[in-house]
């Protein structure tokens, strides 16, 4: 029996990453601005890809608005289209700390690469 496992490149999941306190992984930085994630959502491994034993990578680029919501989400590269929608959904569901009204919204565009991998049990 196979167990699907999603490995994220450049991203650790929510509390784990926050607890680790590694700003290189969890923060978006642009000069004097830092955007801190509230939660990072992992994509769901597509059932058809798991069944067919397909693995792949998807790089998704996006901006973050004042309220901490990702926008202008686009796939930059993908090894298999089956992984693109789950990666976009994960970015869309992730949130960052909102900015106070007196702070300028930085023009940060960031990219994340999601690596979809299968691992056997045993």
C-alpha positions in Angstrom: 0.0 0.0 0.0 1.3 3.4 -0.8 1.0 6.4 1.4 1.1 9.8 -0.4 3.3 12.4 1.2 3.7 16.0 0.1 7.1 17.6 0.4 7.2 21.4 0.2 10.2 23.2 -1.1 10.8 26.5 0.5 7.8 26.1 2.8 7.2 24.5 6.1 3.7 24.0 7.3 2.0 26.6 9.6 2.8 25.9 13.3 5.9 23.8 12.6 7.5 26.6 10.6 6.4 29.3 13.0 7.8 27.4 16.0 11.1 26.8 14.2 11.4 30.6 13.7 13.3 30.3 10.4 12.5 33.7 8.7 14.2 32.5 5.5 11.4 30.0 5.1 8.2 31.6 6.5 8.5 35.3 5.7 8.2 37.3 2.5 10.7 40.1 2.6 11.1 43.1 0.4 13.6 45.6 1.7 12.0 47.1 4.8 8.8 45.1 4.6 8.2 41.7 6.0 5.0 39.6 5.5 4.5 36.9 8.1 2.2 34.0 7.3 -0.8 33.2 9.6 -1.2 29.8 8.0 0.3 27.9 5.1 -1.9 25.4 3.4 -0.4 22.2 1.8 -1.9 21.1 -1.5 -3.9 17.8 -1.6 -2.2 15.0 -3.6 -4.5 14.3 -6.6 -6.1 10.9 -6.4 -5.5 10.2 -10.0 -1.8 11.0 -9.7 -1.5 8.8 -6.6 -3.3 5.9 -8.4 -1.0 6.3 -11.5 2.1 6.8 -9.3 2.8 10.2 -10.8 5.1 12.6 -9.0 5.9 16.2 -9.9 6.7 19.8 -9.1 4.7 23.0 -9.5 6.1 26.5 -9.1 3.4 29.0 -8.3 3.9 32.8 -8.1 1.7 35.3 -6.3 1.4 38.7 -4.6 -0.1 39.4 -1.1 -2.6 42.1 -0.5 -3.0 44.4 2.5 -5.4 42.0 4.3 -2.9 39.1 3.9 -4.6 37.3 1.0 -2.6 36.0 -2.0 -3.7 37.4 -5.4 -2.4 37.3 -9.0 -1.8 33.6 -8.5 -0.2 31.9 -11.5 1.7 28.8 -12.3 5.2 29.6 -13.5 6.3 26.0 -14.2 4.9 22.5 -13.8 6.1 19.0 -14.6 2.5 17.7 -14.8 -0.7 19.7 -15.1 -2.5 17.4 -12.7 -0.7 19.1 -9.8 -1.5 22.7 -10.9 -5.0 23.2 -9.5 -4.2 21.7 -6.0 -1.1 24.0 -5.8 -3.2 27.1 -6.8 -5.9 26.1 -4.2 -3.3 25.8 -1.5 -1.8 29.3 -2.2 -5.3 30.8 -2.4 -6.2 29.3 1.0 -3.0 30.5 2.7 -3.0 33.7 4.7 -0.5 36.3 5.9 -0.7 38.8 8.7 -2.5 41.9 7.5 -0.8 45.3 7.4 -1.8 48.3 9.5 -3.6 51.1 7.5 -0.6 53.4 7.9 1.9 51.0 6.2 2.4 50.9 2.5 1.6 47.6 0.8 4.9 46.3 -0.6 5.0 45.1 -4.2 6.2 41.6 -3.3 5.9 38.9 -5.8 7.0 35.6 -4.5 7.1 32.0 -5.8 6.7 28.7 -4.1 7.6 25.3 -5.4 5.5 22.4 -4.3 7.0 18.9 -4.7 4.5 16.1 -4.9 6.2 12.8 -3.9 5.0 9.3 -3.1 6.7 7.1 -0.5 6.1 3.5 0.1 5.4 2.2 3.6 7.8 -0.3 5.1 
